[in-house]
Amino acid sequence: MGAVGGLPLALTLVGRYLWSHFYKDQPYRLSAALSTLQSIEELLRLTQPASASHTAMPAEAPLSSLQAVINMSDQHVAKQAQDTLRALSIFPSKPNSFPEEAALAVAHTPVETLDTLADAGLLEGSGAGRYTLHQTIADYARLQRTDTLVEERMVSFFTLFLATHATDYNALERETDNILAAFQIAYERKMSEQLLRGVVTFALYLEVRGHYSIAETQLVRARQAALDAADQAGLAFTLLHLGRIAERRGVLNQAEQLYSEGLTVARQSQLRTTLVDLLANLSEVVLNLGEYGRAEQYAQEGLDLARELGDQQRMCVLLKSLAEVIDCHGQFERGDELYREGLALAREIDDREMMCLYLQNIGAKASKRGKHEQAMPYYQEGLSLARQMRHRQR
């Protein structure tokens, strides 16, 4: 215990090391293992600084001891397991965890290798199908990692993960630290295409959960990547989402400027789907700035284009935008019709985000008219949906 500083992780590794010899081999192997540990102890006595004035182990000793035991355990496993450990060090360390499928894809290894590392105490389980690495083990392995393909596989895995889990917010929450780690790699290695694809997909989740600072950092990087690559579609996407962040923060003039820049890019490049999104958001911003005429113009243009494209989700968004403008003009009955049409469409396509918005707005309209009993069911349903989505803004 003294040789390893009494550290729990070190003791675990020593125990696993001895048990592997006792359980699998003859007694003479256990004796040899004990001799190995005694040699390590002698080595530590030579390398650790002594202190004449303090009987306690020096502050540097626990770390040195832990590193020595990690090295011993690492050398005890096969090269494939060693390579896997180094690959897994690309994930953020404990308390973060990562899924088994990500570990296998990034390390390019069979599942049995994970079992080997877990048996050696170098890899910890963290719930069903998940693993975690102690920070010191991760640091040790990271220093020895030389395979640059690991980084590419990390980015590729989470880019695909985002594409297939874009609306599964619970899954995105579990993997947030891993996704951000993949973004950092993509940014540092100038993997512009993957960074753009990933950030644009992840941005909506970050907005919904209120992680505006994180979203802004990633979107600014993605915008620069789009400029460097002359990617007009990527540029329009990032301007759209940066505008949304500014709007959420209440900086409406900045939001209008970003949306307008995006609108110009989308028109020039004939990015019709993105154009619809920008028109919808720009309508809402100028409405809040009191410019009802421009707001209606943007909303109507966007709705007409969404109908032309047959895009029900965007029709749903623009119906709400137009209904809000019409209400501001005092045409309440027509506004009610647009709200009902939009809510029915949101239910039909199971767009819970838009359902929340419609329920909130319809409830608010009823309350303003003094019809509180009529408003209550809308508020209650909207609140229930918002809680399910963990939507902070709603």
Secondary structure, DSSP 8 states (H G I E B T S, - for coil): -GGGTT-HHHHHHHHHHHHHHHHHS-HHHHHHHHHHHHHHHHHHHHHS---SS--S--TTHHHHHHHHHHHHHHHHS-HHHHHHHHHHTTS--TT--EEHHHHHHHHT--HHHHHHHHHTTSSEE-STTEEE--HHHHHHHHHT---THHHHHHHHHHHHHHHHSTT-HHHHHHTHHHHHHHHHHHHHTT-HHHHHHHHHHHHHHHHHTT-HHHHHHHHHHHHHHHHHTT-HHHHHHHHHHHHHHHHHTT-HHHHHHHHHHHHHHHHHTT-HHHHHHHHHHHHHHHHHTT-HHHHHHHHHHHHHHHHHHT-HHHHHHHHHHHHHHHHHTT-HHHHHHHHHHHHHHHHHHT-HHHHHHHHHHHHHHHHHTT-HHHHHHHHHHHHHHHHHHT-S--
